[in-house]
């Protein structure tokens, strides 16, 4: 029987289990993808759904891109997706009120 640490036994971890990724390590991203790309996609999908009857997908994409661009130099990135989504919603609401759908 292989040596088991007392911690592994307490957690019911088999001794031959592969090590898990550390929670502090960022997930593997393609080399040309920025950390905000996933958030941009998520916000775009949400807003395309929310504004599908009032704005074109191109308008939504442009509004989201412009909103994220406003925050590109922000040092603290935690709230950028929320702030960018709010900014994009304001822009899209204005376009929808003005009837600027192609």
N, C-alpha and C positions, 0 to 999 in steps of 0.2 A: 504494500500500500504506500503510495507516495506521501511525502510530508505535506500536511495541510496546515495553513496558518489558522490560528483560532478565529480570525476575522472571516475567512472564507467559509469555515464550518458554520459559524453563526449566521451567515447569510445564505447558506445552502448553495454556494457556488462550487461547481465541480472543479477539481484541481486542474483539469486539462482544458477548461474554458478559455477561449481567446480573450485577451484584454479588451475592454470596452474603450471607445474614444473618450478622451477627457472632455468634460463639459465646457472647458475653457477654450478648446480648439475650435476655430471657425470651420464650417463645413467646406468641403472642396467646392470651389467655384471655377468655372471655365476662366482661363487667363484673361480674356477680354471682357469679363463681366464685372461691373462694379457692385459693391454691396447694396446700393440703392436699386439695382435693376429688378430684383424680386419685388420690392415694395412698389416700384413704378408699375409693374405688371398687375399686382394685386389691386392697386388703386384704380388703374385703368379698367380692369374687368368690373369692379364694383360700380364705377361711374357709368360705364357703357350700359350696364343693366339698369341703373337708376334713371338714366337720361335717354333711353332707347327711343322713346316716343317724341323727344323734344330736340335732340342733338344727334348729329351724325357721329359714327365712330371716329372719324378724322378730327372732328371738333373736340371730342373727349380726349383723344390722344394728344392733341396740341395743347389743350388746357392743362393736362397733367404734366406734360413735359415742361411747359412754362412755369408751372408751380414748383416743380422740383428744382428747376434752374435757379429760382429765387433763393433757395436755401443751400446751394452747392458749396458755399464757403462757411457754412455753419460748423462750428467746432463740435458742438454736442449734437449728435445725429439721432438720438433716441426718439425725438418727437417730430422729426422731419416728415415722415409719412402722414401723420395726423395733420400737421400744419399745411402740407402740400395738398392733401385731399380737401381740406376746408377752402383753401385758396382756389383750387380748381372748381369746386362747387359754386363759389361766388361768381367766377367767370362764366361758367355754364348757365347759371341762373340768369345772368345778364343777357347772354346770347339767346336763351330760350324766350325771355320776355320780349326781346327785340324782334323775335321771329326770324333769326338768322340761320335757318336751316337750309342747306343747299338742296 
